[in-house]
């Protein structure tokens, strides 16, 4: 049985359709890159996976469980803008990520000391142990994004959702984050969904690349129809489809 099952998802905001007939199955541990034009529903789909929104029709199941009605600890999320707590130190941010699993949301006494020790282990793994006592505002963009991912990982999610996580980073830092995420994914075996506008990034990091587009188009009413997955590419080892897409893209750019 597939780990994530997306079955006949429709999503509308009022009378405006955003997604229609979205279907896919994902195996546990796969890295799924999601690409498509701006406004085609990529982030909406991520919010549905997070259970931040409920679909108008259809259902999403993780590991065969009933569709979630609200975000849960089995899913972690990292946004483009560094989603960490600015009033907490780097270590405290990671501890906070783990504390989400506790009914009272806090650690005390010996448990607190143990949580800090585990946080230091996470920080060492993501290369931030040397700034554990600093605040996020003192960190570079790449370091803040590593912290956001570390905070999400501290909650031990089974699914990690990334919404344009590297879009605000400079090219050099972005490449460093690619290596970091690849190593982290190999260590944890998590299932990852990443929304990106960068086609090359999507094929570089993903096992599969799912393309959102509108198969139906009304020139008199561009919002008449929703988007769905129009392509599902196997991106492992670069993938011949990746080369074809780049060639077509370059032809269009030079035309």
Secondary structure, 3 states (H helix, E strand, C coil): CCCEEEEEEEEEECCEEEEEEEEEEECCCCEEEEEECCCCCHHHHHHHHHCCCCCCEEEEEECCCCCCCCCCCCEEEECCCCCCCCCCEHHHHHHHHHHCCCCCCCCCHHHHHHHHHHHHHHHHHCCCHHHCCCEHHHCCHHHHHHHHHHHHHHCCCCEEEEECCCCCCCHHHHHHHHHHHHHHHHHHCCEEEEECCCHHHHHHHCCEEEEEECCCCCCCCCCCCCEEEEEEEECHHHCHHHHHHHHHHHHHHHC
